[in-house]
Amino acid sequence: MNASNLLVELFVEELPPKALQKLGEAFGAVLFEQLKAQGLLASSESRLTAYASPRRLAAHITEVLPQAEDKAVSQKLMPVAVGLDAAGQPTPALLKKLAALGADASAVASLQRQGEGKAEALFYASTVKGVVLTDGLQKALDDTIAKLPIPKVMRYQLQDGWTSVNFVRPAHGLVALHGTQVLIGVKALGLSAGTATHGHRFEAKVDPVVLRDADSYAEQLREEGAVIASFAERRAEIVRQLQAAADRVGGGVRPIDDPALLDEVTALVERPNVLVCEFEKEFLAVPQECLILTMKANQKYFPLLDANGKLTHQFLIVSNIQPQDASAVVGGNERVVRPRLADAKFFFDQDRKKTLASRVEQLDKVVYHNKLGTQGERIARVRAIAKSIAQQLGNSELGRLADQAAMLAKTDLVTDMVGEFPELQGIMGRYYAQNDGLDVAVADAIEDHYKPRFAGDELPRGDVGVIVALADKLETLVGMFGIGNLPTGDRDPFALRRHALGVIRMLVEKDLELDLETLLVSTLPAFGDKIQDATPQLVEFIYDRLANMFREQGYSAQEVEAVLALQPQRLSDVQKRLEAVRAFATLPEAPALAAANKRVENILKKSEISQYSDVRRELLVEESEINLFQAIDRCEPEVISKFKEGEYDQSLVLLSSLRPFVDDFFANVMVNSDDKEQKNNRIFLLRKLYVLMNKVARISVL
């Protein structure tokens, strides 16, 4: 059978732009996999090309068969004892089963037997005819539509006025072409397959666009329909035009880099046309974050930045039409953006009439959480936690500045600008703090206390910002865990995982001399009796995030487990311990010491001793245990010294000298001596060895 290429298109009303790319990818991928599962693809060389524009989802698949090949199957019927009587003749049950499969008694002789004894069964070999493409595509299309990741389903009536269907948007056309042949009989959403589609609403040369064959789809839409059907091609064309327009403006300007905005605009236009617009320079007195946000969020424009990253008074629009005279389009967009920028300027001017300090009382009227009170109460807790952190760091001046920053950190939530653009919280607080003449460190901390906002985001730029950011995130973590509001599965409405990772990154990357449990416990008094102490759960939660972070950085699961098994309180030390463990694992003595350590660990677990004492030298009688004791005594001071100095790699290397003594001990000494004092003394010796070997990491894990 000759294979041909297949084209399937659903023509619909404007699709939701933020979902378009995923819808297009899913439409093609599911259709391809369903056809493959039915044996309708000619070979492994079959290829999928997915298309998605504002008004269409389509897929082009190469090497598709008109009918799948016949397939031999072997079907289990029943146990031999049930299907054949004592004389070997078919029972009524077997004949009835064969009849249901379209066979008669003549097929009994050809039945196969498999298995032995009571498990022996009869199998019927037959050939299943390959599915015809029309039927196979119908099934594949039904499954594809059912599995599309539709954010919100619409229910609408078909033209008969009675039938209702569910889809992301009303569909108005279906194309199903196998080469040049229309797959008559294929239907979807009340539509029958044909060859006609539609191009650009206003600029198509012909309407409808009648497709010649499956392979001419993209070309005909481009030439006759004025549509770039491929999402990727359209996106690349917008990028090219944006850069070309910026080059025409000159002066080293560049369009803002925003992949999410680019994807959304790509989903809004069928044939992009980038134009240069501008606004009055007086608006540049407003913080550029406000102007950029209003242009991007409300208008889907691309602001132009100069070589220093400063906003210019020009911006780029991506139009969906290409008129000979674009002045009306440019003028219209300039008129539309002006009121938006004027609103931003008005908010900024009004907000600056009141100081941040004068807004603190308003936070008492803003509910934070029904179990944790208002934002005002929350700010009081953050201030107390920030003071505690500064005390632990031993810096009173830092504490004073952190207290002021913490008091004002949330006040921009009650400003007009942040009320209009919540994304600007913190950013506007910094501008208003500067306007109030506050210390630069305080102003920066007001913005930075939200950092890191996402994975890979930068950390607060100064010490004051780090303290307030830590206090803010700890308040959220301890508070939410304290009221039992824990993340479950993929649900994490208060972003506790992100907050925990933020705490970890600040402790690690800023090399802060703060112990984790001390930090968490010192946070509790700020809450009074509002919460329960959930420190153990929170500690485990944070170490889980820490483990994930280091595994993603390339450390093995064993290395991470070995270090975190000890739950080191100084998180800034963890990476140095990991490097030390990695170096130790390369030593020839490492495997034997790890095995010995595991053996010691098991002995200590089984020991009934509740309280360990020092080793008594006079009870050591065997040469091997005396040698081990002396080796530990010689090694211990330097191992501990290197450990205290943070030279974990050297501390572990020194332990390698103990290997021959440990091996000799286990070869020649019976720990479970009949003499109870001698037995306990040997366990004390092993305990001394175990503590020394596991100061950096739990070696037995390796």
C-alpha positions as CSV (number, residue, x, y, z in Angstrom):
1,M,0.0,0.0,0.0
2,N,1.3,3.4,-0.9
3,A,1.7,5.8,1.9
4,S,0.9,9.6,1.6
5,N,1.2,12.6,3.8
6,L,-1.8,13.5,6.0
7,L,-3.1,17.0,6.9
8,V,-5.7,17.6,9.6
9,E,-7.0,21.1,10.5
10,L,-9.6,22.4,12.9
11,F,-10.6,25.9,11.9
12,V,-12.0,27.8,15.0
13,E,-12.8,31.1,16.5
14,E,-10.0,33.0,18.2
15,L,-8.2,30.7,20.6
16,P,-7.0,31.8,24.1
17,P,-3.5,33.3,23.4
18,K,-1.8,32.0,26.5
19,A,-2.9,28.5,25.8
20,L,-2.4,28.4,22.0
21,Q,1.1,27.0,21.9
22,K,0.3,24.1,24.2
23,L,-2.9,23.4,22.4
24,G,-1.1,23.3,19.1
25,E,1.6,21.0,20.4
26,A,-0.9,18.6,22.1
27,F,-3.2,18.5,19.0
28,G,-0.3,17.3,16.8
29,A,1.3,15.0,19.3
30,V,-1.8,13.1,20.4
31,L,-3.0,12.7,16.8
32,F,0.4,11.3,15.8
33,E,0.6,8.9,18.7
34,Q,-2.9,7.6,18.1
35,L,-2.3,6.9,14.4
36,K,1.0,5.2,15.3
37,A,-0.7,3.0,17.9
38,Q,-3.2,1.8,15.2
39,G,-0.3,0.9,12.8
40,L,-1.2,3.6,10.3
41,L,2.3,5.1,10.1
42,A,4.3,3.6,7.3
43,S,7.7,3.6,9.2
44,S,9.6,5.1,12.0
45,E,10.6,7.9,9.6
46,S,7.1,9.4,9.8
47,R,7.4,13.0,11.0
48,L,4.9,15.4,12.6
49,T,4.7,19.2,11.9
50,A,2.3,21.0,14.2
51,Y,0.6,24.3,13.3
52,A,-1.2,26.7,15.6
53,S,-2.4,30.2,14.7
54,P,-5.1,32.3,16.4
55,R,-7.8,30.6,14.4
56,R,-6.5,27.1,13.7
57,L,-5.0,23.9,15.1
58,A,-3.4,21.6,12.5
59,A,-1.0,18.7,12.0
60,H,0.9,17.5,9.0
61,I,2.1,13.9,9.3
62,T,4.3,12.2,6.7
63,E,4.2,8.5,5.5
64,V,0.6,7.6,6.5
65,L,-0.9,4.4,5.2
66,P,-4.4,4.2,3.7
67,Q,-4.9,1.0,5.7
68,A,-2.9,-0.6,8.5
69,E,-1.4,-4.0,7.8
70,D,-3.3,-7.1,8.9
71,K,-2.1,-8.5,12.2
72,A,-1.9,-12.1,13.5
73,V,-3.3,-12.5,17.0
74,S,-3.6,-15.4,19.4
75,Q,-6.6,-15.2,21.7
76,K,-7.0,-17.3,24.8
77,L,-10.3,-19.1,24.9
78,M,-10.6,-21.3,28.0
79,P,-8.9,-24.0,30.0
80,V,-8.5,-27.3,28.1
81,A,-10.5,-29.1,30.7
82,V,-13.5,-26.8,30.0
83,G,-13.2,-26.7,26.2
84,L,-12.7,-30.4,25.5
85,D,-14.5,-33.4,27.1
86,A,-12.8,-36.7,28.1
87,A,-12.9,-38.0,24.5
88,G,-11.2,-34.8,23.2
89,Q,-14.4,-33.5,21.6
90,P,-15.4,-29.8,21.8
91,T,-17.8,-28.9,24.6
92,P,-20.8,-26.6,24.0
93,A,-19.0,-23.8,25.8
94,L,-16.1,-24.0,23.3
95,L,-18.4,-24.1,20.3
96,K,-20.3,-21.1,21.6
97,K,-17.0,-19.2,22.1
98,L,-15.8,-20.0,18.6
99,A,-19.2,-19.0,17.1
100,A,-18.8,-15.6,18.8
101,L,-15.5,-15.2,17.0
102,G,-16.9,-16.2,13.6
103,A,-15.6,-19.7,13.6
104,D,-17.2,-23.2,13.8
105,A,-16.3,-26.7,14.9
106,S,-13.8,-27.1,12.0
107,A,-11.5,-24.7,13.8
108,V,-11.1,-27.0,16.8
109,A,-8.3,-29.0,15.2
110,S,-6.2,-25.9,14.7
111,L,-6.5,-24.6,18.2
112,Q,-3.2,-24.3,20.1
113,R,-2.4,-25.5,23.6
114,Q,-0.2,-23.6,26.0
115,G,0.7,-24.2,29.6
116,E,0.8,-27.4,31.6
117,G,-1.6,-29.3,33.9
118,K,-4.6,-27.4,35.2
119,A,-3.1,-24.2,33.6
120,E,-3.2,-25.6,30.1
121,A,-5.5,-23.5,27.9
122,L,-6.8,-23.3,24.3
123,F,-5.7,-20.5,22.1
124,Y,-7.4,-19.4,18.8
125,A,-5.0,-18.0,16.1
126,S,-6.6,-15.5,13.7
127,T,-5.8,-12.5,11.5
128,V,-7.2,-9.1,12.4
129,K,-7.7,-6.9,9.4
130,G,-5.9,-3.6,9.5
131,V,-7.9,-0.5,10.3
132,V,-8.8,1.8,7.4
133,L,-7.4,5.3,7.6
134,T,-10.8,6.9,7.7
135,D,-11.9,4.9,10.7
136,G,-8.5,5.2,12.4
137,L,-8.3,8.9,11.9
138,Q,-11.8,9.3,13.3
139,K,-10.8,7.5,16.5
140,A,-7.5,9.4,16.7
141,L,-9.3,12.8,16.2
142,D,-11.9,12.0,18.9
143,D,-9.2,11.0,21.3
144,T,-7.2,14.1,20.5
145,I,-10.0,16.5,21.0
146,A,-10.9,14.8,24.3
147,K,-7.2,15.1,25.6
148,L,-6.5,18.7,24.6
149,P,-5.2,20.7,27.6
150,I,-8.2,23.2,27.4
151,P,-8.0,25.8,30.2
152,K,-11.7,26.5,30.1
153,V,-14.3,24.6,28.0
154,M,-17.0,26.3,26.1
155,R,-20.4,24.8,25.4
156,Y,-22.1,25.9,22.2
157,Q,-24.9,24.8,19.9
158,L,-24.4,23.6,16.4
159,Q,-26.4,24.9,13.4
160,D,-29.2,22.5,13.9
161,G,-30.2,24.4,17.0
162,W,-30.5,21.3,19.1
163,T,-27.1,19.6,19.4
164,S,-24.5,21.0,21.8
165,V,-20.8,20.3,21.9
166,N,-17.9,21.2,24.2
167,F,-14.6,22.7,22.9
168,V,-12.2,25.5,23.7
169,R,-13.9,27.8,21.1
170,P,-16.6,27.3,18.4
171,A,-15.3,25.3,15.5
172,H,-16.3,26.2,11.9
173,G,-14.2,24.0,9.6
174,L,-12.5,20.6,9.4
175,V,-9.9,19.5,6.8
176,A,-8.7,15.9,6.5
177,L,-6.5,15.3,3.4
178,H,-4.5,12.2,2.7
179,G,-2.3,13.3,-0.2
180,T,-5.0,14.8,-2.6
181,Q,-7.8,12.7,-1.3
182,V,-10.4,14.0,1.1
183,L,-11.1,11.5,3.9
184,I,-14.9,11.5,3.5
185,G,-16.7,10.4,6.6
186,V,-14.3,11.9,9.1
187,K,-16.2,14.2,11.4
188,A,-15.5,16.3,14.5
189,L,-17.5,18.8,16.6
190,G,-20.5,18.4,14.1
191,L,-18.3,19.2,11.1
192,S,-17.5,17.0,8.1
193,A,-14.0,16.9,6.6
194,G,-13.4,18.9,3.4
195,T,-10.6,20.8,1.6
196,A,-11.5,24.4,2.4
197,T,-10.0,26.6,5.1
198,H,-9.9,30.3,5.7
199,G,-7.0,32.8,5.7
200,H,-6.6,36.2,7.3
201,R,-9.8,38.0,8.1
202,F,-9.0,41.1,6.1
203,E,-5.9,40.4,3.9
204,A,-6.5,36.9,2.4
205,K,-6.3,37.0,-1.5
206,V,-9.1,34.4,-1.7
207,D,-11.7,33.0,0.6
208,P,-12.0,30.2,1.2
209,V,-8.6,28.8,0.6
210,V,-9.1,25.4,-1.2
211,L,-6.2,23.2,-0.4
212,R,-4.7,21.2,-3.4
213,D,-3.1,18.5,-1.2
214,A,-1.8,17.8,2.3
215,D,1.7,19.2,1.4
216,S,0.5,22.6,0.1
217,Y,-1.1,23.6,3.4
218,A,1.5,26.0,4.8
219,E,2.4,27.5,1.4
220,Q,-1.2,28.1,0.3
221,L,-2.1,29.7,3.6
222,R,1.0,32.0,3.3
223,E,0.4,32.9,-0.3
224,E,-3.4,32.9,-0.7
225,G,-4.5,33.3,2.9
226,A,-1.8,35.8,4.2
227,V,-1.3,33.6,7.3
228,I,1.9,32.1,8.8
229,A,0.4,28.9,10.1
230,S,3.5,27.7,12.1
231,F,3.7,29.1,15.6
232,A,7.5,28.7,15.6
233,E,7.9,30.5,12.2
234,R,5.6,33.3,13.3
235,R,7.5,33.8,16.5
236,A,10.8,33.8,14.7
237,E,9.5,36.4,12.2
238,I,8.3,38.7,15.1
239,V,11.8,38.4,16.7
240,R,13.4,39.4,13.4
241,Q,11.1,42.3,12.8
242,L,11.5,43.6,16.4
243,Q,15.2,43.7,16.0
244,A,15.0,45.3,12.5
245,A,12.7,48.0,13.9
246,A,15.0,48.7,16.8
247,D,17.9,49.0,14.4
248,R,15.9,51.5,12.3
249,V,15.4,53.6,15.5
250,G,19.2,53.5,16.1
251,G,21.1,54.7,19.2
252,G,21.7,51.1,20.4
253,V,18.1,50.6,21.5
254,R,16.7,47.1,21.9
255,P,13.3,45.6,22.5
256,I,12.7,44.3,26.0
257,D,13.4,40.6,26.4
258,D,10.3,38.9,27.6
259,P,9.6,35.3,26.2
260,A,6.2,35.1,27.8
261,L,5.1,38.3,26.1
262,L,6.6,37.1,22.8
263,D,4.6,33.9,23.0
264,E,1.4,35.7,23.8
265,V,1.8,38.1,20.9
266,T,2.7,35.3,18.6
267,A,-0.7,33.7,19.5
268,L,-2.5,37.0,18.8
269,V,-1.5,37.6,15.2
270,E,-1.6,35.6,11.9
271,R,0.8,37.7,9.9
272,P,2.9,40.0,12.1
273,N,3.8,43.6,11.2
274,V,6.1,45.4,13.6
275,L,5.7,49.2,13.8
276,V,7.5,51.9,15.8
277,C,5.4,54.2,18.1
278,E,6.3,56.8,20.8
279,F,4.8,58.6,23.8
280,E,5.6,62.0,25.4
281,K,9.0,62.1,27.1
282,E,7.4,63.7,30.2
283,F,6.1,60.2,31.2
284,L,9.7,59.0,31.7
285,A,9.7,60.8,35.0
286,V,7.5,57.9,36.2
287,P,9.5,54.8,37.4
288,Q,10.2,52.8,34.3
289,E,8.9,49.6,35.9
290,C,5.4,51.1,36.0
291,L,5.5,52.2,32.3
292,I,6.9,48.9,31.1
293,L,4.3,46.9,33.0
294,T,1.4,48.9,31.7
295,M,2.6,48.6,28.2
296,K,3.3,44.9,28.4
297,A,0.3,43.8,30.5
298,N,-2.4,46.0,29.1
299,Q,-1.4,46.6,25.5
300,K,1.1,43.8,24.6
301,Y,3.6,46.3,23.4
302,F,7.4,45.9,23.4
303,P,9.1,48.8,25.2
304,L,12.5,49.9,23.8
305,L,15.5,50.2,26.2
306,D,18.7,52.1,25.6
307,A,22.2,50.6,25.9
308,N,22.1,51.1,29.7
309,G,18.8,49.4,30.1
310,K,16.8,52.6,30.6
311,L,13.4,53.0,29.1
312,T,13.1,55.3,26.0
313,H,10.0,57.1,24.9
314,Q,9.6,54.8,21.9
315,F,8.0,51.3,21.8
316,L,7.1,48.6,19.3
317,I,3.7,47.2,18.4
318,V,3.0,43.9,16.5
319,S,0.1,44.6,14.2
320,N,-2.0,41.9,12.5
321,I,-2.5,44.0,9.4
322,Q,-0.1,45.5,6.8
323,P,-1.7,48.7,5.4
324,Q,0.2,50.7,2.8
325,D,-0.1,53.7,5.1
326,A,0.5,52.6,8.7
327,S,0.1,56.1,10.2
328,A,-3.4,55.4,11.3
329,V,-2.4,52.2,13.1
330,V,0.6,53.9,14.7
331,G,-1.5,56.9,15.7
332,G,-4.3,54.8,17.2
333,N,-1.9,52.8,19.4
334,E,-0.2,56.0,20.6
335,R,-3.6,57.4,21.5
336,V,-4.5,54.2,23.4
337,V,-1.3,54.0,25.4
338,R,-1.4,57.7,26.5
339,P,-4.2,57.4,29.1
340,R,-2.6,54.3,30.5
341,L,0.7,56.1,31.1
342,A,-1.2,59.2,32.4
343,D,-2.9,56.9,35.0
344,A,0.5,55.6,36.1
345,K,1.8,59.1,36.4
346,F,-1.3,60.2,38.4
347,F,-0.9,57.2,40.8
348,F,2.8,57.9,41.3
349,D,2.2,61.6,42.0
350,Q,-0.6,60.9,44.4
351,D,1.3,58.2,46.3
352,R,4.2,60.5,46.9
353,K,2.0,62.9,48.8
354,K,2.1,60.5,51.8
355,T,5.1,59.0,53.5
356,L,5.4,55.2,53.9
357,A,5.5,55.7,57.6
358,S,2.1,57.3,57.6
359,R,0.6,54.3,55.9
360,V,1.7,51.7,58.5
361,E,-1.6,52.0,60.5
362,Q,-3.6,51.1,57.3
363,L,-2.0,47.7,57.3
364,D,-4.1,46.9,60.5
365,K,-7.1,46.9,58.2
366,V,-5.7,44.5,55.6
367,V,-6.4,40.8,56.4
368,Y,-3.4,38.5,55.9
369,H,-4.8,35.2,57.1
370,N,-7.9,34.5,59.2
371,K,-5.8,32.5,61.7
372,L,-2.7,34.7,61.6
373,G,-4.4,38.2,61.7
374,T,-3.7,41.3,59.7
375,Q,-0.8,42.6,57.7
376,G,-0.1,44.9,60.6
377,E,0.2,41.9,63.0
378,R,2.4,40.2,60.4
379,I,4.7,43.2,60.2
380,A,5.1,43.2,64.0
381,R,6.2,39.5,63.8
382,V,8.6,40.2,60.9
383,R,10.2,43.1,62.9
384,A,10.7,40.8,65.9
385,I,12.2,38.1,63.8
386,A,14.5,40.5,62.0
387,K,15.8,41.8,65.4
388,S,16.4,38.3,66.5
389,I,18.4,37.5,63.4
390,A,20.5,40.7,63.8
391,Q,21.2,39.7,67.4
392,Q,22.3,36.2,66.4
393,L,24.7,37.9,63.9
394,G,25.9,40.3,66.6
395,N,25.2,43.5,64.8
396,S,23.0,46.1,66.6
397,E,23.2,48.8,63.8
398,L,22.2,46.2,61.3
399,G,19.3,45.4,63.5
400,R,18.2,49.0,63.7
401,L,18.1,49.4,60.0
402,A,16.4,46.0,59.5
403,D,13.7,47.0,62.0
404,Q,12.9,50.2,60.1
405,A,12.9,48.3,56.7
406,A,10.7,45.6,58.1
407,M,8.2,48.1,59.5
408,L,7.8,49.8,56.1
409,A,8.3,46.7,53.8
410,K,4.5,46.1,53.2
411,T,3.3,49.7,53.2
412,D,3.3,50.0,49.5
413,L,0.5,47.4,49.4
414,V,-1.9,50.2,50.3
415,T,-0.7,52.6,47.6
416,D,-2.7,53.4,44.5
417,M,0.1,52.2,42.2
418,V,0.4,48.7,43.8
419,G,-3.4,48.5,44.0
420,E,-3.5,48.9,40.2
421,F,-0.3,46.8,39.6
422,P,0.2,44.2,42.3
423,E,3.3,43.0,40.5
424,L,5.1,46.2,41.5
425,Q,5.0,45.5,45.3
426,G,8.4,46.1,46.8
427,I,9.6,47.9,43.7
428,M,7.3,50.9,44.4
429,G,8.1,50.7,48.1
430,R,11.8,51.4,47.2
431,Y,10.9,54.4,45.1
432,Y,8.7,55.9,47.8
433,A,11.3,55.2,50.4
434,Q,13.8,57.2,48.3
435,N,11.2,59.9,48.0
436,D,10.9,60.0,51.8
437,G,14.7,60.4,52.1
438,L,15.3,57.1,53.9
439,D,18.6,55.4,54.1
440,V,19.6,53.7,50.8
441,A,20.0,50.3,52.6
442,V,16.5,50.6,54.0
443,A,15.0,51.5,50.6
444,D,16.8,48.6,48.9
445,A,15.7,46.2,51.5
446,I,12.0,47.2,51.0
447,E,12.3,46.0,47.4
448,D,14.7,43.1,48.0
449,H,12.8,41.5,50.9
450,Y,10.7,39.6,48.3
451,K,13.8,38.1,46.7
452,P,14.4,35.5,45.5
453,R,11.0,35.6,43.8
454,F,11.6,32.5,41.7
455,A,14.2,29.9,40.9
456,G,17.4,31.5,39.7
457,D,16.4,35.0,40.9
458,E,19.0,37.2,42.4
459,L,19.3,37.5,46.2
460,P,18.9,40.8,48.2
461,R,21.8,43.2,47.4
462,G,22.6,44.2,51.0
463,D,22.8,42.8,54.5
464,V,19.7,44.7,55.6
465,G,17.7,43.2,52.7
466,V,19.0,39.7,53.5
467,I,17.8,40.0,57.2
468,V,14.4,41.3,56.2
469,A,14.0,38.8,53.4
470,L,14.9,36.0,55.8
471,A,12.5,37.3,58.5
472,D,9.7,37.6,56.0
473,K,10.1,34.1,54.6
474,L,10.6,32.6,58.1
475,E,7.4,34.3,59.3
476,T,5.5,32.7,56.4
477,L,7.1,29.2,56.8
478,V,6.8,29.0,60.6
479,G,3.3,30.5,60.6
480,M,1.9,28.3,57.9
481,F,3.4,25.1,59.4
482,G,2.3,26.2,62.8
483,I,-1.4,26.3,61.7
484,G,-1.1,23.1,59.7
485,N,-1.3,24.8,56.3
486,L,1.3,22.5,54.6
487,P,1.8,22.1,50.8
488,T,0.3,18.8,49.4
489,G,1.2,17.3,46.1
490,D,1.3,20.1,43.5
491,R,-0.8,22.4,45.7
492,D,1.3,25.1,47.4
493,P,-0.9,28.3,47.5
494,F,1.5,30.1,49.9
495,A,4.6,29.2,47.9
496,L,6.2,27.5,50.9
497,R,8.6,25.5,48.7
498,R,9.8,28.7,47.1
499,H,10.2,30.4,50.5
500,A,12.1,27.5,51.9
501,L,14.5,27.5,48.9
502,G,14.9,31.3,49.4
503,V,15.9,30.8,53.0
504,I,18.4,28.0,52.0
505,R,19.9,30.1,49.2
506,M,20.5,33.1,51.5
507,L,22.0,31.0,54.3
508,V,24.3,29.1,51.8
509,E,25.2,31.8,49.3
510,K,25.6,34.6,51.8
511,D,27.6,32.3,54.1
512,L,25.6,33.4,57.1
513,E,26.8,32.2,60.5
514,L,23.3,31.1,61.6
515,D,22.2,27.7,62.8
516,L,19.0,26.5,61.2
517,E,17.1,25.1,64.2
518,T,18.1,28.1,66.4
519,L,16.8,30.3,63.7
520,L,13.4,28.5,63.5
521,V,13.0,28.2,67.3
522,S,13.8,31.9,67.8
523,T,11.0,32.8,65.4
524,L,8.3,31.1,67.5
525,P,7.9,33.8,70.2
526,A,6.8,36.4,67.7
527,F,3.6,34.4,67.2
528,G,2.5,34.1,70.8
529,D,-0.2,31.5,71.1
530,K,-1.5,31.7,67.5
531,I,0.4,28.7,66.3
532,Q,1.7,25.3,67.4
533,D,5.4,24.4,67.4
534,A,6.0,22.5,64.1
535,T,9.8,22.9,64.0
536,P,10.6,19.2,63.4
537,Q,8.3,19.1,60.4
538,L,9.7,22.3,59.0
539,V,13.3,21.2,59.5
540,E,12.6,18.1,57.5
541,F,10.8,20.2,54.8
542,I,13.8,22.5,54.5
543,Y,16.4,19.6,54.3
544,D,14.3,18.0,51.6
545,R,14.5,21.2,49.5
546,L,18.2,21.4,50.3
547,A,18.7,17.8,49.1
548,N,16.9,18.5,45.9
549,M,18.9,21.7,45.3
550,F,22.3,19.9,45.6
551,R,21.2,16.9,43.6
552,E,20.2,19.3,40.8
553,Q,23.7,20.8,41.0
554,G,25.2,17.4,40.2
555,Y,25.9,15.8,43.5
556,S,25.0,12.1,43.8
557,A,22.1,10.9,45.9
558,Q,24.6,9.0,48.1
559,E,26.8,12.1,48.7
560,V,23.8,14.3,49.6
561,E,22.4,11.6,51.9
562,A,25.7,11.1,53.6
563,V,26.0,14.8,54.5
564,L,22.4,15.6,55.2
565,A,21.9,12.5,57.4
566,L,23.7,14.5,60.1
567,Q,21.4,17.5,59.5
568,P,24.3,20.1,59.8
569,Q,22.9,23.2,61.3
570,R,25.2,25.6,59.4
571,L,23.8,25.3,55.9
572,S,26.6,27.3,54.4
573,D,28.9,24.4,55.3
574,V,27.0,21.8,53.4
575,Q,28.6,22.3,50.0
576,K,32.1,22.1,51.6
577,R,31.1,18.9,53.3
578,L,29.8,17.5,50.0
579,E,33.1,18.3,48.3
580,A,35.0,16.6,51.1
581,V,32.9,13.5,50.8
582,R,33.4,13.4,47.1
583,A,37.2,13.6,47.5
584,F,37.1,11.0,50.3
585,A,35.2,8.5,48.2
586,T,38.1,8.5,45.7
587,L,40.6,7.2,48.4
588,P,41.5,3.5,48.2
589,E,40.7,3.2,51.9
590,A,37.1,4.7,51.6
591,P,35.1,1.5,50.7
592,A,36.7,-0.5,53.6
593,L,36.1,2.4,56.1
594,A,32.5,2.9,54.9
595,A,31.8,-0.9,55.4
596,A,33.5,-0.8,58.8
597,N,31.5,2.2,59.8
598,K,28.3,0.4,58.8
599,R,29.3,-2.5,60.9
600,V,30.0,-0.3,63.9
601,E,26.7,1.4,63.4
602,N,24.8,-1.9,63.5
603,I,26.7,-3.0,66.7
604,L,25.8,0.3,68.4
605,K,22.2,0.0,67.4
606,K,22.0,-3.5,69.0
607,S,23.8,-2.4,72.1
608,E,21.7,-2.1,75.3
609,I,23.9,0.6,76.7
610,S,21.9,3.7,77.4
611,Q,24.8,5.9,78.5
612,Y,28.3,5.8,77.0
613,S,31.5,6.4,79.1
614,D,35.1,7.0,78.3
615,V,37.2,4.1,77.2
616,R,39.1,2.5,80.2
617,R,42.7,1.9,79.1
618,E,43.3,-0.8,81.7
619,L,40.5,-3.0,80.3
620,L,42.0,-3.2,76.8
621,V,43.8,-6.6,76.7
622,E,44.0,-7.6,73.0
623,E,46.8,-6.1,71.0
624,S,44.4,-5.1,68.2
625,E,42.1,-3.1,70.4
626,I,45.1,-1.4,72.1
627,N,46.5,-0.5,68.7
628,L,43.1,0.9,67.6
629,F,42.7,2.9,70.8
630,Q,46.2,4.4,70.4
631,A,45.6,5.2,66.7
632,I,42.4,7.0,67.5
633,D,44.1,9.0,70.3
634,R,46.9,10.1,67.9
635,C,44.4,11.0,65.1
636,E,41.6,12.6,67.1
637,P,43.1,16.0,68.0
638,E,44.0,16.8,64.4
639,V,40.8,15.5,63.0
640,I,38.7,17.7,65.4
641,S,41.0,20.7,64.7
642,K,40.6,20.4,60.9
643,F,36.8,20.0,61.4
644,K,36.5,23.1,63.6
645,E,38.5,25.1,61.0
646,G,36.1,24.0,58.2
647,E,38.8,21.9,56.4
648,Y,36.4,19.0,56.0
649,D,38.4,17.3,53.2
650,Q,41.6,17.2,55.4
651,S,39.5,15.9,58.3
652,L,38.3,13.0,56.3
653,V,41.7,12.3,54.7
654,L,43.2,11.9,58.2
655,L,40.6,9.2,59.0
656,S,42.0,7.0,56.2
657,S,45.1,6.3,58.4
658,L,42.8,4.3,60.7
659,R,41.9,1.7,58.1
660,P,44.5,-1.0,59.0
661,F,43.8,-0.7,62.7
662,V,40.0,-1.0,62.1
663,D,40.5,-4.0,59.9
664,D,42.8,-5.6,62.4
665,F,40.3,-5.0,65.3
666,F,37.4,-6.7,63.5
667,A,39.7,-9.6,62.5
668,N,41.1,-10.3,65.9
669,V,38.8,-8.9,68.6
670,M,35.5,-10.4,69.8
671,V,33.3,-7.5,70.8
672,N,30.7,-9.6,72.6
673,S,33.1,-10.8,75.3
674,D,31.8,-12.9,78.2
675,D,33.3,-10.3,80.5
676,K,30.6,-7.6,80.7
677,E,33.0,-4.8,81.6
678,Q,35.3,-5.8,78.8
679,K,32.4,-6.0,76.3
680,N,31.1,-2.5,77.3
681,N,34.6,-1.1,77.1
682,R,34.9,-2.3,73.5
683,I,31.5,-0.8,72.6
684,F,32.8,2.5,74.2
685,L,35.8,2.2,71.9
686,L,33.7,1.6,68.8
687,R,31.4,4.5,69.9
688,K,34.5,6.8,70.1
689,L,35.6,5.6,66.6
690,Y,32.0,6.1,65.2
691,V,31.7,9.7,66.5
692,L,35.1,10.6,65.1
693,M,34.4,9.1,61.7
694,N,31.0,10.7,61.3
695,K,31.7,14.3,62.2
696,V,31.6,15.5,58.5
697,A,29.1,13.0,57.1
698,R,27.6,9.6,57.7
699,I,30.3,7.5,56.0
700,S,28.3,4.3,56.0
701,V,26.0,5.7,53.3
702,L,28.9,5.6,50.9
